[in-house]
Amino acid sequence: MTNIKSGYDLSPTIYSPEGRVFQVEYASKLVNNSSVVLGLICNNGLLIVAEKDSDTSTNENFFPEKIVSINNFSTIGATGRMGDINYIVQRAKVDNLSHRESCSESLHGFLFAARIGSLIHMHCIYWHLRPFACSGIIGTISDSSPEIFIFFPSGFFVKCFATAIGKHSEMFKISLDNILTKLNSCRKNIKEISKVLKKIKSKINLKKLEIFSFSKEIPNFDIPISYNIIIEAQRQTNFCSF
């Protein structure tokens, strides 16, 4: 009888004889098969790019799906099960309002990432809860410097300079390392990331990209990147040969 059929996957508090928690592994597997989300520190800010599930190429308005602004200094880009993502986002907004009433400032930096991580981890240690089937990238501004954190279905989170989650994330991480060494601006990195997306996922529609940035040009997360920049990146990508 296998471990899966032995009841080791009925609760996040049950460990298999090998020390595995199957429910967390199931959530991680779902994330690895979801649409990609990228995060990158640039020389003038930070950039978060996500692939939207629905086709919005014919829409004139911008409707965020995978990247949501929590306040002017923090945003979350996530992939996985949308219901779980929405729950985390709503909880983050509530925590932000509570922190603002208590400390007279918006929730940001390491404290913001720790709040998200503790919420997710709590769902992995109680039998009556289940792990969140999503993973995400937190973009935040702390002490006037951009920071990126990545959190996993287990609640573990870590600070990084460039990362990717979702399908083909390992291939994207290698390309992001090369982009990171160029020390480009956010605007130039949008074009570089567009080339990488087109190379790894040849059938991707760049008009389905969701892009948020924090830089001198866009000093808060409430304003998404102009749709014309995405079109310009697609135009230049079409002239590039790989």
N, C-alpha and C positions, 0 to 999 in steps of 0.2 A: 504493500500500500504506500503510495507516495505521500509526501508531506502535505501537499495541497488537499488531498482527500482525507487527511487525518484530522482536519479541523484546525490546523495552525493558522489559517487565514480568516478565521471568524471574528477576530478582534485585534486591534493594534497592540494590545497588552500581552498577546500570546507570542512567545518566541519558539521557533522550530529548534530541533536538536542541534542544528548548525549555527544557531544564534541569529537567524534571519527573521525579519518582520515582514510578512508577505503583503499586508495591506499597504505598507509604505512602498514596497517594490512595485505593486500594481499601479500606484499613483505616479511613481517615477517613470514607469513604462508608458503611461498615457501622455505624460509631458514630452517624452522623447519622440513621440509620434505626432505632436501638435505643430502648429505653425511657428515659425522662427521669430525670436525677439533678440535684438542686438543692443548692446550698450557700450559706449566708448567715451573716454576722456579725451578732449581736444585741447589745443593750446589756448583757446579762448572760451572754454566752457565744457559742456557735455552734450552727448547726443544719444537718443534712444530711438531705435527703428523697429517697427513691428509689421508683420504681414497680416493684413486683415483677412478674415474668413469670407466676408461678403464682398461682392464686386461693387465698388463705388465710383468707378471710372466715369460714369455718366452723371454723377451728382455734382452740383456746383457747391454745395455746402459740405462742411467737414464734420463728420460725426465720429468721434473717437470710440473705439471698441476695445482694443488691447492696451492702450496707454491712457491712463486717467490721472488728471492733476488733482492732488490732495490740497495743496496750497500753493502760494507763489514760489516756494522754495523746495518743494518735494513732489515727485510724481512716481507712479508705479506702472511699469510695462510688464504684463504677465501673459502666459499662455497655458492652455489646459482647459479644464472644465469651466465654462463661463459662469455658472452659478456659484462656484467656489470663489472665482475671481471677484465677482460682484460683492460677495459677503465680506471678503478681506478689505476691499475698497471702502465699503460703507463703514466698517469697523474702524478703519484708519481715519476716516473723516470725523467720526465721533470722538476718537482719541485726540485728534488735532484740535477740535473745539474745546474739549475738556482741558487740554494742556494750555491753550490760549487763555482760557478764563483763569487758570491757576497761576501761570507764569508770565502772562502778557506777551507771549511770543508764539510763533507757529512751530509746530513739531517738525524737526529736521535733523539731519546728521545721523550719527551713530544711535542716538536714542530712538529715532523714528524707525530705523532698521531693527533695533532690539525689540520694539513693541510688536512689529510684524512677526518677527521670528518667534517670540514667546507665544503669540496667539496660535501660530501654526503648530508649534511643538506641543501645546496643550492638547490638541486634537490627536496626538500620537501616544498619550500616556493615560488616557481614561477609556475604560471599556465601552461606555455609552456614546462615545464620539467616534468619528472616523477621520482619517487623514485627508487633508485637502488635496485634490487631484489637480494641482496647479503649481507652477513655479514662476518666479518673476524677477525683474531687475528694478531696483530702486535708484532713481536719480535724485540727488539732493544737494543743496548748497549749505556748507557748514564753514563758518568763519571766512566767508568770501571765497572759498575754494570749492570746486565741484568734486563730488564723491559719487561712486557707484557701488552698490551692494547687490549681491545676488542671493536669493533665498530659495530653499529646496522644500519638497513636501515633508521632510522630516523636521523642519523648523530650523535647521542649520543655515546660517547666513555668513557671508564673508565679503570683505571689501576687496575691490579689484579695480584695475584700470581699463580693461576691456573684457567683455564676456559675451556669450551667446547661449541661448536655451532653445529647445525645440528640436525639430527634425534637422539633421545634418549639422548640429551645433558644433561638433568636434572639427569639422572642416572649416566652419566659419571662424572658430577661435584661432586657427592657424593664420588665416587671412587677416584677422583683426590685429594680430601681433605685428604683422608687416606694416599695416596702416598706422599703428601706434608709433612706430619708430620714425615716421615721416613728420610728426608734430604739425599736422595740418590744422586749419581752422574747421569749425563745424560745417560751414558751407562746402568746403572742398571735400570733407570726409563723406558728405552725402553722396557726392559723385563717385568716390572710391567704393563706398559700400554698395552703390547701385551696380557697379561693374562686378563686384564679388557675387552679389545675388544673381546676376544674369549668368555668371560663369558656372556657379554651383547648381542653380535651379533655372535651366534655360527657358522653361515655359512660364516663369513668373511674370505677372503683370505689374510693372513698377507703379502703375497708377493705384494699385491696391495697398501701397505702403502707407503706414501711419508713422509720422515723424514728429517728435517733440525735441526741443533743444533749449538750452539755457546758455546764452552768450551775450556779448555786448549788443548785438543786433536785436536779440529777443531776451529781455532781462527778466522774464518770468515764465512759468510753465503754463500759464493760462492761454497763451497764444501759440497755436501750432505753426509749424513751418509752412510757408506759403506754398500753395499747390503748384505755382509756376516753377519753383525750384525743382520739384519732382519731375515735371515735364522736361526741364532743361537737362536734368541728369539722365533721363531716358533718351533724349536726343543725342547726347554725347556718347552714351553707351552703345547706341546703334552703329556708331562709326568706329567702334573699337573692335579689333579682332583678337580672339583669345587662342 
